[in-house]
């Protein structure tokens, strides 16, 4: 009987193993379908078109739009901001309630079992965590590979102008939500805050494109925003909403979007982002009020990350600034070390381990889950229990594992004892942080227990980061920082012998220092820490440790998200150009590259041949008038050429150009035809079939080119080109020889205009100098002053 059961178990294990995906079962095909990066270079990413393509179709459509459409467009943007806030808030509620209930069931069941057998309790605890982690990694590897990790480096790249395919799809949203529930509920050393930022961005992107057409969840009336610029604004709102939902910190969410993820900002966007964060705060607060009535199972009054320390330390002395500064130095050192270790391990994973297929990814995550369970359950068994504080204490002691509060009773011989290591190890991360931040709990933890937890949890966080599950780093960073911060606080209390010093205050400063040393955020992180702790008195101290930790960390390496973005092959343009660029010119940056271009009227065969033989996404278009001088008339995008080739509506037999001055130019395309679906591959030249007769026809590209691309002279410093490129969110810049003449000059006064309500026209403060004798004399007088014989006009 026993041998038959053993044989059946072995056969079942073999069957499950055979069904696990491996490298030959289409892992590459799945990755290609979702557009996940497959190389260390920049070949798998594509730039976004944030520049307005002011071609003929665009100008005609703008001319038809009136003020009613403008107001409608603005109203829809605010309505979408409302929907993004509601959707992200509900997603955060779902994740938090699910995680808290899974954790509650796990700890309740484990606590019941350990009353009779700790071995059986350990087995149930390990299997529970393993099942949750397996569900998370299986969903990610099989359904949504782009949902792995925090997603913040990819979203930061998107807002910087880089389209990493697959990161904003509907399946990525589902994988992020369900995977976060499994990985966080399974007790891994990671958080759900980064995934919530990615979740908000996915919700915003899906609203911007009108839903998901693949899963038939789209609505035509939502398909209004057809440019990458508008989608970028929506994704920015989604990022802020994710942080606001994760920490219940609406102001911190706005500042996080401004400081950390966006590369382009304006005042109108600030209002919508703030409105979105406020909506999230209302949704989360409403959900919390509803759950307090007991309708959310084990959720109770906890779950959402907010650690109230308003009853903590009231004041601090000047002598305490030194240990607080030491906390900042420790945070900078440990944060920089964390970034470097995770960089090495992630690089090894991507180049060696994960190349073996999805089966290895699943096994790796399951092994880390088992290791985490062994450490979190096993280490408290070796710790001697301590007696509870006096009975007149306001804090209940002891409590059973997995419940809200301090003084957890675990493997203690007496009922009035608690295990200080189990209080932070055998608990959810949110409750453990709440215990470390707690006030009026001096001498609750021993230095040995805190040091043991710091070493083990730090190691687990380094190893876990980079596995194929949704993983945030905010909460693990707070756990690590609060541990060594409380250690420093214990030494300060012991040396000073003062009763008004709270160890929890030092734990809070330690948490801020580690996040500053790892992520290198300052303003947004400072506000977030104040909002989640509800103590404005600690603001100067948080600012102090953040500045110190960031300065120390910057001396060793870059921030966590910048390092991970570079590792993933995301070419971010940072806010400051490299010093080497100051010595280079635009021409030197171009090198000896050969520019591929089209003539205005080009043969279809030539277009298809150039698109097949290179991967450029933008091409200059030139024309040669009757005087024989070749001029550049604009820029045309590869995606627009592919649309023209596929539709064939603009093919013509004659090589003659269309008269652009004519008012009867047929418009066979609208702006929506040229929109590439968000984070998808779009059209490819290999997808287009052209017959021999089609190849012999011609296309006049003039109606489709951008006639006003950005142009820089060849001797402009590369630093100025870099700033222009990044601040305007460009994709292409023309480098041309030094201009031979100047036809005008625009100053600030020329950009100030007023709407003439009577005539409906726009009247500039100054007009062209041609045809006006007085303006001409003024220009001649100024030309004589500057000695420029090439200046034909001056706009002031």
GIZIRA-V146521 format. One record per run of one state. SS is the DSSP state (2 for helix, 1 for strand, 0 for the rest). FROM is the first residue (numbers start at 0). LEN is the number of residues. If there is no record, write none. Layout:
ss-><SS | SS>
from-><FROM | FROM>
len-><LEN | LEN>
This chain:
ss-><0 | 2 | 0 | 2 | 0 | 2 | 0 | 1 | 0 | 2 | 0 | 2 | 0 | 2 | 0 | 2 | 0 | 1 | 0 | 2 | 0 | 1 | 0 | 2 | 0 | 1 | 0 | 2 | 0 | 1 | 0 | 1 | 0 | 2 | 0 | 2 | 0 | 2 | 0 | 2 | 0 | 2 | 0 | 2 | 0 | 1 | 0 | 1 | 0 | 1 | 0 | 1 | 0 | 2 | 0 | 2 | 0 | 2 | 0 | 1 | 0 | 1 | 0 | 2 | 0 | 2 | 0 | 2 | 0 | 2 | 0 | 2 | 0 | 2 | 0 | 1 | 2 | 0 | 1 | 0 | 1 | 2 | 0 | 1 | 0 | 1 | 2 | 0 | 1 | 0 | 2 | 0 | 2 | 0 | 2 | 0 | 1 | 0 | 2 | 0 | 1 | 0 | 1 | 0 | 1 | 2 | 0 | 1 | 0 | 1 | 0 | 2 | 0 | 1 | 0 | 1 | 0 | 2 | 0 | 1 | 0>
from-><0 | 1 | 19 | 22 | 25 | 26 | 34 | 44 | 47 | 55 | 64 | 66 | 114 | 117 | 142 | 144 | 147 | 148 | 149 | 151 | 160 | 161 | 164 | 169 | 185 | 190 | 191 | 192 | 208 | 210 | 212 | 216 | 218 | 219 | 222 | 227 | 247 | 249 | 261 | 266 | 295 | 319 | 356 | 357 | 382 | 385 | 387 | 398 | 399 | 407 | 408 | 416 | 418 | 419 | 425 | 428 | 437 | 446 | 464 | 469 | 470 | 471 | 472 | 473 | 496 | 502 | 519 | 522 | 533 | 535 | 554 | 559 | 567 | 578 | 583 | 584 | 585 | 590 | 596 | 599 | 600 | 603 | 613 | 617 | 624 | 629 | 637 | 647 | 651 | 652 | 670 | 674 | 684 | 687 | 691 | 695 | 697 | 700 | 701 | 704 | 705 | 706 | 710 | 713 | 716 | 717 | 728 | 733 | 736 | 741 | 742 | 747 | 751 | 752 | 755 | 761 | 764 | 772 | 786 | 790 | 791>
len-><1 | 18 | 3 | 3 | 1 | 8 | 10 | 3 | 8 | 9 | 2 | 48 | 3 | 25 | 2 | 3 | 1 | 1 | 2 | 9 | 1 | 3 | 5 | 16 | 5 | 1 | 1 | 16 | 2 | 2 | 4 | 2 | 1 | 3 | 5 | 20 | 2 | 12 | 5 | 29 | 24 | 37 | 1 | 25 | 3 | 2 | 11 | 1 | 8 | 1 | 8 | 2 | 1 | 6 | 3 | 9 | 9 | 18 | 5 | 1 | 1 | 1 | 1 | 23 | 6 | 17 | 3 | 11 | 2 | 19 | 5 | 8 | 11 | 5 | 1 | 1 | 5 | 6 | 3 | 1 | 3 | 10 | 4 | 7 | 5 | 8 | 10 | 4 | 1 | 18 | 4 | 10 | 3 | 4 | 4 | 2 | 3 | 1 | 3 | 1 | 1 | 4 | 3 | 3 | 1 | 11 | 5 | 3 | 5 | 1 | 5 | 4 | 1 | 3 | 6 | 3 | 8 | 14 | 4 | 1 | 5>
